[in-house]
Amino acid sequence: MKLLRGTLLTWQYWLLTALGGAAFVVALLNIYLFQDSRSLREEISQRQQYINQTIQLSRLNNELIKSLAQLAVTNQDKQISDLLTSHGIVVTVNNTRSTEQKGGASDGVNSN
């Protein structure tokens, strides 16, 4: 057995060199995966923000549609009814009267 650099045997030197190289490769792989993970987290965050904003706008859209439908029924406005129908929204009039709506008709809105 040949001694190399004083106290290490040749096979020990090469084993330690290989382990050091493997540790270096693992460190590089860790850096790459960390960067990839960060970009995926940013993308997921952007998608979540889009979903949250869509939910908020959906509520606003529903209120706008209800208001337009009520306006179309109250004023018997054919143009607004046609506009809603062209976007797949069906306006129906309920003929039931409640104590709060004496003399008026309530309406229902169905979007398809």
Sequence and secondary structure as in RCSB ss.txt:
>XXXX:A:sequence
MKLLRGTLLTWQYWLLTALGGAAFVVALLNIYLFQDSRSLREEISQRQQYINQTIQLSRLNNELIKSLAQLAVTN
QDKQISDLLTSHGIVVTVNNTRSTEQKGGASDGVNSN
>XXXX:A:secstr
  EETTTEEHHHHHHHHHHHHHHHHHHHHHHHHHHHHHHHHHHHHHHHHHHHHHHHHHHHHHHHHHHHHHHHHHH
T HHHHHHHHHTTEEEEEE    SSSTT  EEEEEE 
